[in-house]
């Protein structure tokens, strides 16, 4: 994540929702709920923001954020 942060001004993390993880990995997953996983990521100094997405891939959230180069 440090390397990713060094590539731009901000580091935004897309996090799969609990339902998205279940869709991808099956029943009994995720082991930790989305709010707990988001809190861990938000506590990292290099992370500027965390957004939880419902889809199975981050494709749509990336389209919404649209990095500016």
C-alpha positions in Angstrom: 0.0 0.0 0.0 2.9 2.3 0.6 4.0 1.9 -3.0 0.5 2.5 -4.2 0.3 5.7 -2.1 3.6 6.9 -3.6 2.1 6.7 -7.1 -0.5 9.4 -6.4 -1.8 12.1 -4.1 -4.3 10.0 -2.4 -4.9 6.3 -1.7 -8.5 5.2 -1.8 -9.3 1.5 -1.0 -12.3 -0.3 -2.5 -13.5 -3.0 -0.1 -15.8 -5.9 -1.0 -19.0 -5.9 1.0 -19.9 -8.9 3.1 -22.4 -10.0 0.5 -19.9 -9.6 -2.3 -17.4 -11.8 -0.3 -20.1 -14.5 0.2 -20.8 -14.4 -3.5 -17.1 -14.9 -4.3 -16.0 -17.3 -1.5 -19.2 -19.0 -0.3 -21.1 -19.4 3.0 -19.3 -18.7 6.2 -17.3 -15.9 4.6 -16.1 -13.3 5.3 -14.6 -14.1 8.6 -14.6 -10.4 9.7 -17.5 -8.1 8.9 -17.1 -5.3 6.4 -17.1 -2.5 9.1 -14.3 -4.2 11.0 -12.3 -4.7 7.8 -12.9 -1.1 6.8 -11.8 0.2 10.3 -8.5 -1.7 10.0 -7.8 -0.2 6.6 -8.8 3.3 7.7 -6.4 3.1 10.6 -3.4 2.8 8.3 -1.6 6.1 7.9 -1.2 5.8 4.1 -4.9 5.2 3.5 -7.0 8.3 2.7 -10.3 6.6 2.4 -12.2 3.3 2.2 -15.4 2.7 0.2 -17.4 -0.5 0.4 -18.7 -1.8 -2.9 -21.5 -4.4 -3.4 -20.5 -5.8 -6.8 -18.2 -8.8 -7.2 -15.5 -6.7 -8.8 -14.4 -3.1 -8.2 -15.0 -2.2 -11.8 -18.0 0.1 -11.2 -16.4 2.0 -8.3 -13.3 2.6 -10.3 -15.4 4.1 -13.1 -17.0 6.4 -10.6 -13.8 7.6 -9.0 -11.9 7.9 -12.4 -8.3 8.6 -11.5 -7.0 11.8 -13.1 -3.6 11.4 -14.7 
